[in-house]
């Protein structure tokens, strides 16, 4: 539900610390709700998250958004577009304040060609992403919306962030109306623990 990659973050931090890399890898801060990758645009930079949480989502032609995943420390975005030389497949927006390492696309491709450790970790990241995407598809088939909502609420509590109803609905692949109905059904149950009930009450 929240993807992280601490091995990738460790590598980028080591590269960034090397004096000859500071001109190629920069560190930037993005405020909450800032969209630093836009669907359909040409990719120029690859981002690796140092701190904070982002949402990666696709905007459909009907105006609806579908959140693919929430991304945290060490996650990379823009890499597929750089490798395939295609326009951005999705949007990436900061949920909380985000600090990220920024790598120009040409230098990112150079690292793939010249740095074996970088390439291995990137391949592991892409493999993990495929596995997790498959697991999520199975999860949504096997488990109820209520269970998915509970996991989202626990994520917010653990990371001390606020995810809007619209974003939670977009992640679960349902309308806000269906989300509100699921919320009320969960609140009506007697077996909900006190901490979870407090989180439910905050949503209204």
Secondary structure, 3 states (H helix, E strand, C coil): CEECCHHHHHHHHHHHHCHHHCCCEEEEEECCCCEEECCCCCCCEEEEEEECCEEEEEECCCCCEEEEEEECCCCEECHHHHHHCCCCCCEEEECCCEEEEEEEHHHHHHHHHHCHHHHHHHHHHHHHHHHHHHHHHHHHHHCCHHHHHHHHHHHHHHHCCCCCHHHHHHHHCCCHHHHHHHHHHHHCCCCCCHHHHHHHHHHC
